[in-house]
């Protein structure tokens, strides 16, 4: 899978990241792993599952915290959207690149 990302509007700079009122909005919530229905099915993942995402070219230390999966059929086939500028995704290098997804069983 190929990772794409965006910087959420309330994570863009130090001022808005420290504004308690902005951090309570939906824009500032923990990122989800957004994936198309067909890609999720091929990986045996469904909406609401919990996954860990790792850079495909790096070691196991370059992984996200556990994130929830959301289905998003507006994405291009073969892509996964995981936003940057959040403590749960900071281990992923850059904002794009090959990525692996691992289902986490509680």
N, C-alpha and C positions, 0 to 999 in steps of 0.2 A: 504494500500500500504506500501511497505517496502522501505525506503530511502537507497540509496547507494551514495557514493560521491568520489571525488578525489580532490587533491590539485592541482590547475592549476600551471604550471611551473613557472610563474612569480608572484606567491603569496607565494612561499615557504619560503622566509626569508626576513628580513628587508631590506637588500641591494637591491634585485631585486624589491621589492614592492615600493621602492622609486626612481627607475630609470625611468625617464620620457619616455625615448625611448622605454623601454620594456612595459610600461603601455599603449602605443599607439597601441600595437599589438592585433590581434584577441584573443590571449590566455588570455589577461587581461580584456576582456570585461565582462559586467554583465552576471552572470550565467543564463542559461535557465533551465527550468524544463523539463527534457527529459523523455519521456514515450512511451511505445509501442502503436501501432495503436489500438490493441484490448483493452488494458487497458483504453486508452483515450476514446474509444467509449463507454465502459461500464460506465465511469464516465461522459459521455456527454461533453467531452472536445475535442477540436481539435487544431491542430497546429496553433500558432499565438494567441490563447486565452491568457488572462492574469489571473494568479492565485496567491493566497496567500497559502503558505504551513505552516502547524503547526505540532509540535510534538504531536502525538496522546496521549501521557501520561501526557502532561503538560498543563498548562493553556493557555489562548488565547494570553498571552504576548510572548509566545515562537513561534512566527511566522516570516516568511520571509517578506521582502518588497514584493511588487507586481512584479512578474516575468513572462516572456513570456514562452509559452509552445512550445517545439519542439518535433516532432515525431522521435523516434529512435528505430527501430525494432531490433537493436543488443542487447538490454537489455533483461534480463530474465523476464518472465511473473511475474506480480505482483510487479515489482520494478519501482522506480522513481529515476533518477539521478539528484542530486542537489549538485553542487560543494561547497566546504567549502572555507574558507580564503578570503571571500569577504564581504564587508560591508552590502550587501543586504541579506546575509544568516547567519549572525553572531548570530542571536537569536536562531537558531536551535542548540540544544545540541548534541555534538558528531558528528560523521560522518555517522552513520547508525541508523536505528530504525523505528518504526511504524510512519507513517505520514498521515495527511489528506490534501486534496487539496480543495480549495474553489475558485470558479470562481468569478472574480471581474468584475462587470459591471460598465463601466464608465458613 
